[in-house]
Amino acid sequence: MWNVAGQLLLGVLGATVAYFGKDFIADTRDRFDKLDNKIEKLASNDARLEAKLDAKFDALIHSQLLDRVARLEDDRMSSSRGK
């Protein structure tokens, strides 16, 4: 009697775990998909921000180089006037 009741109980328990396990697995997949989408979105935003920062940095370097060239030309002009 105990053997039959134990098998029946294990069968019901197994069916319950299988039934709710599918939902758990589906929910977990959905959560991972959402997280994956967020990671891709953040990576895309990161790439755009990196490109913007690179452009601003390049513009700053270019501006500083132009300022330096202008100062060197001014120094050269003032030294040639002094001769």
HTML snippet that shows the backbone in 3Dmol.js (N, CA, C, O; Angstrom):
<script src="https://3Dmol.org/build/3Dmol-min.js"></script>
<div id="view" style="width:600px;height:400px;position:relative"></div>
<script>
const pdb = `
ATOM      1  N   MET A   1       0.826  -1.191   0.000  1.00  0.00           N
ATOM      2  CA  MET A   1       0.000   0.000   0.000  1.00  0.00           C
ATOM      3  C   MET A   1       0.870   1.254   0.000  1.00  0.00           C
ATOM      4  O   MET A   1       0.632   2.195  -0.757  1.00  0.00           O
ATOM      5  N   TRP A   2       1.886   1.246   0.867  1.00  0.00           N
ATOM      6  CA  TRP A   2       2.752   2.432   0.955  1.00  0.00           C
ATOM      7  C   TRP A   2       3.503   2.659  -0.359  1.00  0.00           C
ATOM      8  O   TRP A   2       3.715   3.799  -0.770  1.00  0.00           O
ATOM      9  N   ASN A   3       3.893   1.591  -0.997  1.00  0.00           N
ATOM     10  CA  ASN A   3       4.632   1.692  -2.242  1.00  0.00           C
ATOM     11  C   ASN A   3       3.781   2.362  -3.325  1.00  0.00           C
ATOM     12  O   ASN A   3       4.280   3.209  -4.066  1.00  0.00           O
ATOM     13  N   VAL A   4       2.510   1.992  -3.421  1.00  0.00           N
ATOM     14  CA  VAL A   4       1.603   2.572  -4.415  1.00  0.00           C
ATOM     15  C   VAL A   4       1.343   4.034  -4.084  1.00  0.00           C
ATOM     16  O   VAL A   4       1.359   4.885  -4.973  1.00  0.00           O
ATOM     17  N   ALA A   5       1.104   4.330  -2.807  1.00  0.00           N
ATOM     18  CA  ALA A   5       0.844   5.716  -2.394  1.00  0.00           C
ATOM     19  C   ALA A   5       2.087   6.575  -2.620  1.00  0.00           C
ATOM     20  O   ALA A   5       1.976   7.729  -3.035  1.00  0.00           O
ATOM     21  N   GLY A   6       3.248   6.032  -2.356  1.00  0.00           N
ATOM     22  CA  GLY A   6       4.494   6.767  -2.566  1.00  0.00           C
ATOM     23  C   GLY A   6       4.718   7.063  -4.037  1.00  0.00           C
ATOM     24  O   GLY A   6       5.129   8.164  -4.403  1.00  0.00           O
ATOM     25  N   GLN A   7       4.442   6.067  -4.883  1.00  0.00           N
ATOM     26  CA  GLN A   7       4.595   6.282  -6.320  1.00  0.00           C
ATOM     27  C   GLN A   7       3.596   7.310  -6.832  1.00  0.00           C
ATOM     28  O   GLN A   7       3.927   8.142  -7.677  1.00  0.00           O
ATOM     29  N   LEU A   8       2.369   7.248  -6.316  1.00  0.00           N
ATOM     30  CA  LEU A   8       1.348   8.214  -6.716  1.00  0.00           C
ATOM     31  C   LEU A   8       1.754   9.619  -6.283  1.00  0.00           C
ATOM     32  O   LEU A   8       1.623  10.575  -7.048  1.00  0.00           O
ATOM     33  N   LEU A   9       2.244   9.737  -5.059  1.00  0.00           N
ATOM     34  CA  LEU A   9       2.685  11.036  -4.545  1.00  0.00           C
ATOM     35  C   LEU A   9       3.856  11.573  -5.367  1.00  0.00           C
ATOM     36  O   LEU A   9       3.883  12.756  -5.707  1.00  0.00           O
ATOM     37  N   LEU A  10       4.810  10.721  -5.684  1.00  0.00           N
ATOM     38  CA  LEU A  10       5.932  11.145  -6.518  1.00  0.00           C
ATOM     39  C   LEU A  10       5.472  11.543  -7.919  1.00  0.00           C
ATOM     40  O   LEU A  10       6.007  12.487  -8.501  1.00  0.00           O
ATOM     41  N   GLY A  11       4.496  10.839  -8.457  1.00  0.00           N
ATOM     42  CA  GLY A  11       3.955  11.170  -9.773  1.00  0.00           C
ATOM     43  C   GLY A  11       3.283  12.532  -9.770  1.00  0.00           C
ATOM     44  O   GLY A  11       3.482  13.336 -10.680  1.00  0.00           O
ATOM     45  N   VAL A  12       2.475  12.787  -8.727  1.00  0.00           N
ATOM     46  CA  VAL A  12       1.803  14.086  -8.616  1.00  0.00           C
ATOM     47  C   VAL A  12       2.838  15.187  -8.420  1.00  0.00           C
ATOM     48  O   VAL A  12       2.742  16.250  -9.033  1.00  0.00           O
ATOM     49  N   LEU A  13       3.811  14.939  -7.582  1.00  0.00           N
ATOM     50  CA  LEU A  13       4.868  15.926  -7.341  1.00  0.00           C
ATOM     51  C   LEU A  13       5.657  16.193  -8.625  1.00  0.00           C
ATOM     52  O   LEU A  13       5.959  17.343  -8.944  1.00  0.00           O
ATOM     53  N   GLY A  14       5.986  15.139  -9.350  1.00  0.00           N
ATOM     54  CA  GLY A  14       6.713  15.294 -10.612  1.00  0.00           C
ATOM     55  C   GLY A  14       5.906  16.064 -11.639  1.00  0.00           C
ATOM     56  O   GLY A  14       6.451  16.912 -12.345  1.00  0.00           O
ATOM     57  N   ALA A  15       4.614  15.781 -11.731  1.00  0.00           N
ATOM     58  CA  ALA A  15       3.757  16.495 -12.683  1.00  0.00           C
ATOM     59  C   ALA A  15       3.643  17.966 -12.300  1.00  0.00           C
ATOM     60  O   ALA A  15       3.649  18.840 -13.167  1.00  0.00           O
ATOM     61  N   THR A  16       3.540  18.238 -11.004  1.00  0.00           N
ATOM     62  CA  THR A  16       3.448  19.626 -10.536  1.00  0.00           C
ATOM     63  C   THR A  16       4.721  20.387 -10.862  1.00  0.00           C
ATOM     64  O   THR A  16       4.673  21.516 -11.349  1.00  0.00           O
ATOM     65  N   VAL A  17       5.857  19.765 -10.591  1.00  0.00           N
ATOM     66  CA  VAL A  17       7.140  20.410 -10.889  1.00  0.00           C
ATOM     67  C   VAL A  17       7.276  20.634 -12.391  1.00  0.00           C
ATOM     68  O   VAL A  17       7.738  21.691 -12.820  1.00  0.00           O
ATOM     69  N   ALA A  18       6.880  19.656 -13.185  1.00  0.00           N
ATOM     70  CA  ALA A  18       6.976  19.800 -14.640  1.00  0.00           C
ATOM     71  C   ALA A  18       6.058  20.914 -15.136  1.00  0.00           C
ATOM     72  O   ALA A  18       6.446  21.702 -15.998  1.00  0.00           O
ATOM     73  N   TYR A  19       4.834  20.979 -14.590  1.00  0.00           N
ATOM     74  CA  TYR A  19       3.879  22.001 -15.027  1.00  0.00           C
ATOM     75  C   TYR A  19       4.382  23.403 -14.683  1.00  0.00           C
ATOM     76  O   TYR A  19       4.421  24.287 -15.539  1.00  0.00           O
ATOM     77  N   PHE A  20       4.765  23.594 -13.424  1.00  0.00           N
ATOM     78  CA  PHE A  20       5.219  24.920 -13.007  1.00  0.00           C
ATOM     79  C   PHE A  20       6.641  25.208 -13.477  1.00  0.00           C
ATOM     80  O   PHE A  20       7.029  26.368 -13.613  1.00  0.00           O
ATOM     81  N   GLY A  21       7.407  24.166 -13.721  1.00  0.00           N
ATOM     82  CA  GLY A  21       8.763  24.342 -14.218  1.00  0.00           C
ATOM     83  C   GLY A  21       8.785  24.975 -15.595  1.00  0.00           C
ATOM     84  O   GLY A  21       9.670  25.775 -15.899  1.00  0.00           O
ATOM     85  N   LYS A  22       7.806  24.620 -16.443  1.00  0.00           N
ATOM     86  CA  LYS A  22       7.717  25.221 -17.778  1.00  0.00           C
ATOM     87  C   LYS A  22       7.518  26.725 -17.665  1.00  0.00           C
ATOM     88  O   LYS A  22       8.164  27.498 -18.371  1.00  0.00           O
ATOM     89  N   ASP A  23       6.618  27.137 -16.770  1.00  0.00           N
ATOM     90  CA  ASP A  23       6.380  28.571 -16.572  1.00  0.00           C
ATOM     91  C   ASP A  23       7.633  29.258 -16.047  1.00  0.00           C
ATOM     92  O   ASP A  23       7.979  30.356 -16.483  1.00  0.00           O
ATOM     93  N   PHE A  24       8.304  28.610 -15.115  1.00  0.00           N
ATOM     94  CA  PHE A  24       9.524  29.184 -14.551  1.00  0.00           C
ATOM     95  C   PHE A  24      10.591  29.344 -15.627  1.00  0.00           C
ATOM     96  O   PHE A  24      11.265  30.372 -15.699  1.00  0.00           O
ATOM     97  N   ILE A  25      10.737  28.319 -16.460  1.00  0.00           N
ATOM     98  CA  ILE A  25      11.734  28.379 -17.529  1.00  0.00           C
ATOM     99  C   ILE A  25      11.367  29.460 -18.536  1.00  0.00           C
ATOM    100  O   ILE A  25      12.236  30.202 -18.992  1.00  0.00           O
ATOM    101  N   ALA A  26      10.086  29.557 -18.887  1.00  0.00           N
ATOM    102  CA  ALA A  26       9.651  30.589 -19.833  1.00  0.00           C
ATOM    103  C   ALA A  26       9.874  31.981 -19.252  1.00  0.00           C
ATOM    104  O   ALA A  26      10.341  32.880 -19.951  1.00  0.00           O
ATOM    105  N   ASP A  27       9.540  32.162 -17.971  1.00  0.00           N
ATOM    106  CA  ASP A  27       9.763  33.461 -17.323  1.00  0.00           C
ATOM    107  C   ASP A  27      11.248  33.800 -17.281  1.00  0.00           C
ATOM    108  O   ASP A  27      11.643  34.943 -17.514  1.00  0.00           O
ATOM    109  N   THR A  28      12.057  32.801 -16.983  1.00  0.00           N
ATOM    110  CA  THR A  28      13.498  33.025 -16.923  1.00  0.00           C
ATOM    111  C   THR A  28      14.042  33.403 -18.295  1.00  0.00           C
ATOM    112  O   THR A  28      14.886  34.292 -18.405  1.00  0.00           O
ATOM    113  N   ARG A  29      13.564  32.734 -19.339  1.00  0.00           N
ATOM    114  CA  ARG A  29      13.988  33.080 -20.704  1.00  0.00           C
ATOM    115  C   ARG A  29      13.585  34.511 -21.045  1.00  0.00           C
ATOM    116  O   ARG A  29      14.371  35.266 -21.618  1.00  0.00           O
ATOM    117  N   ASP A  30      12.346  34.879 -20.686  1.00  0.00           N
ATOM    118  CA  ASP A  30      11.886  36.250 -20.948  1.00  0.00           C
ATOM    119  C   ASP A  30      12.759  37.263 -20.228  1.00  0.00           C
ATOM    120  O   ASP A  30      13.124  38.291 -20.797  1.00  0.00           O
ATOM    121  N   ARG A  31      13.090  36.975 -18.984  1.00  0.00           N
ATOM    122  CA  ARG A  31      13.941  37.891 -18.217  1.00  0.00           C
ATOM    123  C   ARG A  31      15.324  38.015 -18.854  1.00  0.00           C
ATOM    124  O   ARG A  31      15.864  39.116 -18.967  1.00  0.00           O
ATOM    125  N   PHE A  32      15.890  36.895 -19.265  1.00  0.00           N
ATOM    126  CA  PHE A  32      17.204  36.942 -19.908  1.00  0.00           C
ATOM    127  C   PHE A  32      17.143  37.681 -21.239  1.00  0.00           C
ATOM    128  O   PHE A  32      18.064  38.422 -21.584  1.00  0.00           O
ATOM    129  N   ASP A  33      16.056  37.482 -21.991  1.00  0.00           N
ATOM    130  CA  ASP A  33      15.901  38.210 -23.257  1.00  0.00           C
ATOM    131  C   ASP A  33      15.810  39.709 -23.010  1.00  0.00           C
ATOM    132  O   ASP A  33      16.423  40.498 -23.729  1.00  0.00           O
ATOM    133  N   LYS A  34      15.045  40.105 -21.992  1.00  0.00           N
ATOM    134  CA  LYS A  34      14.930  41.530 -21.661  1.00  0.00           C
ATOM    135  C   LYS A  34      16.283  42.097 -21.233  1.00  0.00           C
ATOM    136  O   LYS A  34      16.664  43.192 -21.647  1.00  0.00           O
ATOM    137  N   LEU A  35      17.002  41.350 -20.405  1.00  0.00           N
ATOM    138  CA  LEU A  35      18.331  41.799 -19.983  1.00  0.00           C
ATOM    139  C   LEU A  35      19.286  41.884 -21.168  1.00  0.00           C
ATOM    140  O   LEU A  35      20.084  42.817 -21.261  1.00  0.00           O
ATOM    141  N   ASP A  36      19.205  40.919 -22.067  1.00  0.00           N
ATOM    142  CA  ASP A  36      20.055  40.936 -23.254  1.00  0.00           C
ATOM    143  C   ASP A  36      19.750  42.159 -24.116  1.00  0.00           C
ATOM    144  O   ASP A  36      20.662  42.801 -24.636  1.00  0.00           O
ATOM    145  N   ASN A  37      18.458  42.478 -24.267  1.00  0.00           N
ATOM    146  CA  ASN A  37      18.077  43.668 -25.032  1.00  0.00           C
ATOM    147  C   ASN A  37      18.595  44.935 -24.369  1.00  0.00           C
ATOM    148  O   ASN A  37      19.058  45.850 -25.050  1.00  0.00           O
ATOM    149  N   LYS A  38      18.518  44.992 -23.046  1.00  0.00           N
ATOM    150  CA  LYS A  38      19.029  46.168 -22.328  1.00  0.00           C
ATOM    151  C   LYS A  38      20.540  46.296 -22.505  1.00  0.00           C
ATOM    152  O   LYS A  38      21.060  47.396 -22.693  1.00  0.00           O
ATOM    153  N   ILE A  39      21.235  45.169 -22.444  1.00  0.00           N
ATOM    154  CA  ILE A  39      22.690  45.190 -22.622  1.00  0.00           C
ATOM    155  C   ILE A  39      23.044  45.673 -24.024  1.00  0.00           C
ATOM    156  O   ILE A  39      23.958  46.480 -24.191  1.00  0.00           O
ATOM    157  N   GLU A  40      22.322  45.182 -25.035  1.00  0.00           N
ATOM    158  CA  GLU A  40      22.577  45.629 -26.408  1.00  0.00           C
ATOM    159  C   GLU A  40      22.304  47.121 -26.554  1.00  0.00           C
ATOM    160  O   GLU A  40      23.049  47.834 -27.227  1.00  0.00           O
ATOM    161  N   LYS A  41      21.230  47.588 -25.920  1.00  0.00           N
ATOM    162  CA  LYS A  41      20.886  49.011 -25.987  1.00  0.00           C
ATOM    163  C   LYS A  41      21.965  49.851 -25.305  1.00  0.00           C
ATOM    164  O   LYS A  41      22.362  50.895 -25.822  1.00  0.00           O
ATOM    165  N   LEU A  42      22.436  49.395 -24.150  1.00  0.00           N
ATOM    166  CA  LEU A  42      23.503  50.114 -23.449  1.00  0.00           C
ATOM    167  C   LEU A  42      24.793  50.112 -24.261  1.00  0.00           C
ATOM    168  O   LEU A  42      25.499  51.119 -24.307  1.00  0.00           O
ATOM    169  N   ALA A  43      25.100  48.999 -24.894  1.00  0.00           N
ATOM    170  CA  ALA A  43      26.304  48.932 -25.726  1.00  0.00           C
ATOM    171  C   ALA A  43      26.190  49.891 -26.904  1.00  0.00           C
ATOM    172  O   ALA A  43      27.161  50.545 -27.285  1.00  0.00           O
ATOM    173  N   SER A  44      24.992  49.964 -27.475  1.00  0.00           N
ATOM    174  CA  SER A  44      24.771  50.889 -28.593  1.00  0.00           C
ATOM    175  C   SER A  44      24.908  52.330 -28.120  1.00  0.00           C
ATOM    176  O   SER A  44      25.529  53.153 -28.792  1.00  0.00           O
ATOM    177  N   ASN A  45      24.322  52.635 -26.953  1.00  0.00           N
ATOM    178  CA  ASN A  45      24.453  53.984 -26.389  1.00  0.00           C
ATOM    179  C   ASN A  45      25.905  54.291 -26.064  1.00  0.00           C
ATOM    180  O   ASN A  45      26.374  55.410 -26.277  1.00  0.00           O
ATOM    181  N   ASP A  46      26.617  53.293 -25.548  1.00  0.00           N
ATOM    182  CA  ASP A  46      28.026  53.468 -25.205  1.00  0.00           C
ATOM    183  C   ASP A  46      28.846  53.784 -26.451  1.00  0.00           C
ATOM    184  O   ASP A  46      29.725  54.645 -26.422  1.00  0.00           O
ATOM    185  N   ALA A  47      28.553  53.084 -27.543  1.00  0.00           N
ATOM    186  CA  ALA A  47      29.284  53.328 -28.791  1.00  0.00           C
ATOM    187  C   ALA A  47      29.005  54.742 -29.306  1.00  0.00           C
ATOM    188  O   ALA A  47      29.912  55.427 -29.780  1.00  0.00           O
ATOM    189  N   ARG A  48      27.737  55.176 -29.208  1.00  0.00           N
ATOM    190  CA  ARG A  48      27.408  56.538 -29.657  1.00  0.00           C
ATOM    191  C   ARG A  48      28.097  57.578 -28.789  1.00  0.00           C
ATOM    192  O   ARG A  48      28.635  58.561 -29.297  1.00  0.00           O
ATOM    193  N   LEU A  49      28.079  57.360 -27.476  1.00  0.00           N
ATOM    194  CA  LEU A  49      28.742  58.306 -26.574  1.00  0.00           C
ATOM    195  C   LEU A  49      30.246  58.333 -26.826  1.00  0.00           C
ATOM    196  O   LEU A  49      30.868  59.395 -26.801  1.00  0.00           O
ATOM    197  N   GLU A  50      30.820  57.172 -27.066  1.00  0.00           N
ATOM    198  CA  GLU A  50      32.254  57.107 -27.341  1.00  0.00           C
ATOM    199  C   GLU A  50      32.587  57.874 -28.619  1.00  0.00           C
ATOM    200  O   GLU A  50      33.596  58.576 -28.680  1.00  0.00           O
ATOM    201  N   ALA A  51      31.742  57.738 -29.635  1.00  0.00           N
ATOM    202  CA  ALA A  51      31.968  58.470 -30.889  1.00  0.00           C
ATOM    203  C   ALA A  51      31.859  59.978 -30.662  1.00  0.00           C
ATOM    204  O   ALA A  51      32.647  60.751 -31.205  1.00  0.00           O
ATOM    205  N   LYS A  52      30.875  60.391 -29.853  1.00  0.00           N
ATOM    206  CA  LYS A  52      30.724  61.820 -29.553  1.00  0.00           C
ATOM    207  C   LYS A  52      31.940  62.343 -28.796  1.00  0.00           C
ATOM    208  O   LYS A  52      32.458  63.417 -29.102  1.00  0.00           O
ATOM    209  N   LEU A  53      32.391  61.572 -27.804  1.00  0.00           N
ATOM    210  CA  LEU A  53      33.563  61.989 -27.033  1.00  0.00           C
ATOM    211  C   LEU A  53      34.805  62.058 -27.912  1.00  0.00           C
ATOM    212  O   LEU A  53      35.609  62.981 -27.785  1.00  0.00           O
ATOM    213  N   ASP A  54      34.962  61.091 -28.796  1.00  0.00           N
ATOM    214  CA  ASP A  54      36.106  61.114 -29.716  1.00  0.00           C
ATOM    215  C   ASP A  54      36.065  62.350 -30.597  1.00  0.00           C
ATOM    216  O   ASP A  54      37.089  62.997 -30.819  1.00  0.00           O
ATOM    217  N   ALA A  55      34.872  62.681 -31.103  1.00  0.00           N
ATOM    218  CA  ALA A  55      34.739  63.856 -31.970  1.00  0.00           C
ATOM    219  C   ALA A  55      35.053  65.132 -31.198  1.00  0.00           C
ATOM    220  O   ALA A  55      35.742  66.015 -31.709  1.00  0.00           O
ATOM    221  N   LYS A  56      34.547  65.232 -29.965  1.00  0.00           N
ATOM    222  CA  LYS A  56      34.819  66.428 -29.158  1.00  0.00           C
ATOM    223  C   LYS A  56      36.300  66.518 -28.806  1.00  0.00           C
ATOM    224  O   LYS A  56      36.880  67.604 -28.826  1.00  0.00           O
ATOM    225  N   PHE A  57      36.906  65.392 -28.488  1.00  0.00           N
ATOM    226  CA  PHE A  57      38.327  65.371 -28.164  1.00  0.00           C
ATOM    227  C   PHE A  57      39.153  65.779 -29.385  1.00  0.00           C
ATOM    228  O   PHE A  57      40.096  66.562 -29.273  1.00  0.00           O
ATOM    229  N   ASP A  58      38.790  65.239 -30.551  1.00  0.00           N
ATOM    230  CA  ASP A  58      39.498  65.610 -31.783  1.00  0.00           C
ATOM    231  C   ASP A  58      39.353  67.099 -32.067  1.00  0.00           C
ATOM    232  O   ASP A  58      40.313  67.756 -32.471  1.00  0.00           O
ATOM    233  N   ALA A  59      38.139  67.636 -31.852  1.00  0.00           N
ATOM    234  CA  ALA A  59      37.917  69.068 -32.078  1.00  0.00           C
ATOM    235  C   ALA A  59      38.749  69.900 -31.104  1.00  0.00           C
ATOM    236  O   ALA A  59      39.306  70.930 -31.485  1.00  0.00           O
ATOM    237  N   LEU A  60      38.832  69.460 -29.858  1.00  0.00           N
ATOM    238  CA  LEU A  60      39.623  70.175 -28.861  1.00  0.00           C
ATOM    239  C   LEU A  60      41.107  70.155 -29.237  1.00  0.00           C
ATOM    240  O   LEU A  60      41.777  71.186 -29.175  1.00  0.00           O
ATOM    241  N   ILE A  61      41.611  69.002 -29.621  1.00  0.00           N
ATOM    242  CA  ILE A  61      43.012  68.892 -30.037  1.00  0.00           C
ATOM    243  C   ILE A  61      43.266  69.792 -31.242  1.00  0.00           C
ATOM    244  O   ILE A  61      44.270  70.503 -31.289  1.00  0.00           O
ATOM    245  N   HIS A  62      42.365  69.762 -32.208  1.00  0.00           N
ATOM    246  CA  HIS A  62      42.509  70.591 -33.408  1.00  0.00           C
ATOM    247  C   HIS A  62      42.530  72.071 -33.032  1.00  0.00           C
ATOM    248  O   HIS A  62      43.347  72.839 -33.541  1.00  0.00           O
ATOM    249  N   SER A  63      41.623  72.461 -32.136  1.00  0.00           N
ATOM    250  CA  SER A  63      41.560  73.855 -31.687  1.00  0.00           C
ATOM    251  C   SER A  63      42.853  74.257 -30.979  1.00  0.00           C
ATOM    252  O   SER A  63      43.381  75.345 -31.210  1.00  0.00           O
ATOM    253  N   GLN A  64      43.356  73.380 -30.119  1.00  0.00           N
ATOM    254  CA  GLN A  64      44.600  73.681 -29.407  1.00  0.00           C
ATOM    255  C   GLN A  64      45.779  73.770 -30.368  1.00  0.00           C
ATOM    256  O   GLN A  64      46.666  74.606 -30.197  1.00  0.00           O
ATOM    257  N   LEU A  65      45.786  72.911 -31.374  1.00  0.00           N
ATOM    258  CA  LEU A  65      46.858  72.975 -32.369  1.00  0.00           C
ATOM    259  C   LEU A  65      46.788  74.272 -33.162  1.00  0.00           C
ATOM    260  O   LEU A  65      47.816  74.891 -33.436  1.00  0.00           O
ATOM    261  N   LEU A  66      45.578  74.686 -33.533  1.00  0.00           N
ATOM    262  CA  LEU A  66      45.431  75.952 -34.256  1.00  0.00           C
ATOM    263  C   LEU A  66      45.884  77.128 -33.397  1.00  0.00           C
ATOM    264  O   LEU A  66      46.544  78.045 -33.888  1.00  0.00           O
ATOM    265  N   ASP A  67      45.526  77.099 -32.106  1.00  0.00           N
ATOM    266  CA  ASP A  67      45.974  78.161 -31.196  1.00  0.00           C
ATOM    267  C   ASP A  67      47.498  78.177 -31.096  1.00  0.00           C
ATOM    268  O   ASP A  67      48.116  79.241 -31.111  1.00  0.00           O
ATOM    269  N   ARG A  68      48.086  77.014 -30.995  1.00  0.00           N
ATOM    270  CA  ARG A  68      49.547  76.917 -30.882  1.00  0.00           C
ATOM    271  C   ARG A  68      50.221  77.431 -32.155  1.00  0.00           C
ATOM    272  O   ARG A  68      51.217  78.150 -32.082  1.00  0.00           O
ATOM    273  N   VAL A  69      49.689  77.070 -33.309  1.00  0.00           N
ATOM    274  CA  VAL A  69      50.246  77.550 -34.578  1.00  0.00           C
ATOM    275  C   VAL A  69      50.123  79.065 -34.661  1.00  0.00           C
ATOM    276  O   VAL A  69      51.058  79.740 -35.094  1.00  0.00           O
ATOM    277  N   ALA A  70      48.984  79.605 -34.252  1.00  0.00           N
ATOM    278  CA  ALA A  70      48.794  81.062 -34.283  1.00  0.00           C
ATOM    279  C   ALA A  70      49.796  81.746 -33.358  1.00  0.00           C
ATOM    280  O   ALA A  70      50.363  82.776 -33.722  1.00  0.00           O
ATOM    281  N   ARG A  71      50.023  81.190 -32.166  1.00  0.00           N
ATOM    282  CA  ARG A  71      50.999  81.778 -31.238  1.00  0.00           C
ATOM    283  C   ARG A  71      52.415  81.714 -31.809  1.00  0.00           C
ATOM    284  O   ARG A  71      53.182  82.671 -31.696  1.00  0.00           O
ATOM    285  N   LEU A  72      52.753  80.588 -32.420  1.00  0.00           N
ATOM    286  CA  LEU A  72      54.082  80.460 -33.028  1.00  0.00           C
ATOM    287  C   LEU A  72      54.262  81.460 -34.166  1.00  0.00           C
ATOM    288  O   LEU A  72      55.332  82.051 -34.311  1.00  0.00           O
ATOM    289  N   GLU A  73      53.228  81.650 -34.964  1.00  0.00           N
ATOM    290  CA  GLU A  73      53.312  82.634 -36.048  1.00  0.00           C
ATOM    291  C   GLU A  73      53.447  84.045 -35.487  1.00  0.00           C
ATOM    292  O   GLU A  73      54.211  84.856 -36.010  1.00  0.00           O
ATOM    293  N   ASP A  74      52.700  84.339 -34.415  1.00  0.00           N
ATOM    294  CA  ASP A  74      52.822  85.654 -33.772  1.00  0.00           C
ATOM    295  C   ASP A  74      54.229  85.852 -33.218  1.00  0.00           C
ATOM    296  O   ASP A  74      54.819  86.922 -33.372  1.00  0.00           O
ATOM    297  N   ASP A  75      54.762  84.818 -32.574  1.00  0.00           N
ATOM    298  CA  ASP A  75      56.125  84.906 -32.037  1.00  0.00           C
ATOM    299  C   ASP A  75      57.141  85.118 -33.155  1.00  0.00           C
ATOM    300  O   ASP A  75      58.074  85.909 -33.011  1.00  0.00           O
ATOM    301  N   ARG A  76      56.961  84.420 -34.256  1.00  0.00           N
ATOM    302  CA  ARG A  76      57.879  84.555 -35.386  1.00  0.00           C
ATOM    303  C   ARG A  76      57.785  85.956 -35.987  1.00  0.00           C
ATOM    304  O   ARG A  76      58.798  86.562 -36.334  1.00  0.00           O
ATOM    305  N   MET A  77      56.557  86.461 -36.104  1.00  0.00           N
ATOM    306  CA  MET A  77      56.371  87.803 -36.671  1.00  0.00           C
ATOM    307  C   MET A  77      56.976  88.867 -35.753  1.00  0.00           C
ATOM    308  O   MET A  77      57.623  89.806 -36.218  1.00  0.00           O
ATOM    309  N   SER A  78      56.760  88.710 -34.452  1.00  0.00           N
ATOM    310  CA  SER A  78      57.289  89.706 -33.519  1.00  0.00           C
ATOM    311  C   SER A  78      58.815  89.633 -33.452  1.00  0.00           C
ATOM    312  O   SER A  78      59.475  90.659 -33.290  1.00  0.00           O
ATOM    313  N   SER A  79      59.381  88.430 -33.575  1.00  0.00           N
ATOM    314  CA  SER A  79      60.843  88.318 -33.548  1.00  0.00           C
ATOM    315  C   SER A  79      61.449  88.850 -34.846  1.00  0.00           C
ATOM    316  O   SER A  79      62.555  89.392 -34.826  1.00  0.00           O
ATOM    317  N   SER A  80      60.752  88.708 -35.968  1.00  0.00           N
ATOM    318  CA  SER A  80      61.291  89.235 -37.228  1.00  0.00           C
ATOM    319  C   SER A  80      61.184  90.763 -37.261  1.00  0.00           C
ATOM    320  O   SER A  80      62.000  91.414 -37.913  1.00  0.00           O
ATOM    321  N   ARG A  81      60.213  91.340 -36.585  1.00  0.00           N
ATOM    322  CA  ARG A  81      60.103  92.802 -36.491  1.00  0.00           C
ATOM    323  C   ARG A  81      61.201  93.372 -35.593  1.00  0.00           C
ATOM    324  O   ARG A  81      61.671  94.493 -35.788  1.00  0.00           O
ATOM    325  N   GLY A  82      61.589  92.581 -34.623  1.00  0.00           N
ATOM    326  CA  GLY A  82      62.602  93.038 -33.676  1.00  0.00           C
ATOM    327  C   GLY A  82      63.997  93.046 -34.262  1.00  0.00           C
ATOM    328  O   GLY A  82      64.878  93.698 -33.702  1.00  0.00           O
ATOM    329  N   LYS A  83      64.237  92.364 -35.345  1.00  0.00           N
ATOM    330  CA  LYS A  83      65.587  92.286 -35.937  1.00  0.00           C
ATOM    331  C   LYS A  83      65.937  93.499 -36.693  1.00  0.00           C
ATOM    332  O   LYS A  83      67.033  93.586 -37.247  1.00  0.00           O
TER     333      LYS A  83
END
`;
const viewer = $3Dmol.createViewer("view");
viewer.addModel(pdb, "pdb");
viewer.setStyle({}, {cartoon: {color: "spectrum"}});
viewer.zoomTo();
viewer.render();
</script>
